[in-house]
Amino acid sequence: VNCSDALPNVMTPNGDGINDFFVVDEAIAFPNNQLIIQNRWGNVVFNETGYRNDFAGLGLNDGVYFYTFYPDSYSKDKSVKQGYLTIIR
């Protein structure tokens, strides 16, 4: 099992410096990446191409959100990562 491919599923953006941001280790290595985060109704609440590990859930309520991370936004068939993210303050 390659644990380096695992993405976090909990964020606690409370300013203590621990789990304050959604960190995708591969984001910096793939400058054309794309991160899309949706709420439980499927509405896009965050969409960024060239994501740089700066999503802190600002303006969002605590709860469960769903992410899709494309390492290459131009070729969306490569190593797509999908999952859920729980925000707890």
N, C-alpha and C positions, 0 to 999 in steps of 0.2 A: 504494500500500500504506500502510495506517495502522498504523505501528509502535506507537502508543500502546495498541493493543488486545492486544499481545503480553504474555503472562505469562511469568515466569521459569521455567526448567525445571531449575535446579540451585540447591541451597542448601548452604552450608558453615557450619553453625552452630557455629563454634569460638570465638566471643567476640571476634573481631577487628574487628567492626563492619561487615564487608563480607559481604553475602549471608547474614546470620544469621537472617533472617526471610523468610517467603514473602509478598512484597508484591504486592498487587493494587491498582493505582493507583485504580481505580474504587470500591474498598470504602468509602471515607469518603463519597463522593458518594451512595451508595445505602445508607441506614441499615438497610433491611430485607433486606440481602443475605444469602446463605447460602453457606458454603464447606464442602464435604464432601471428605475425603481418605480414600482406601482403599488397603489394601496389595494386593500382587499376587494375593491369594486373594479379593479383593472384600470383606474385612472393613473396616468403617468404623473408622478410627483417630483421626479428628478430624471433628467436626460442630459448626459454630457458626453461629448466626443473628446478624447484626449483627457480622460479622467485621471486626476492626480491625487487620489486618496484624501479628498477634502470634504466629503459628504459627512455632515454632522447632524442631519435630520432637523435643521432649523425650520421652525414653523410647522413641524409635523407633530401630531399627537403620539403619545405612547401607543404601541401596538405592533402588529405584524404587517410587514411589507414584503414584497416579492421583487427580486432583482434578476436581471439578465446582464451578464458581462460578456461582451464580444472582444477578444484580444485584437481583432482587426475589423474595424467598422466597415471597411470596403469589401471584405470577404467574410461574410457572416457565417460561413460553414465551418470555421476552424475553432475547435476547442471552446465552444460556448459553455459558459457556466451559469446555471440557474439555481435559485434557491430562495429561502426566506430569510428575513432579517427582522428581529424583534428589537424595538426601541424601548428602553426602560430608563426613566430619569429618577 
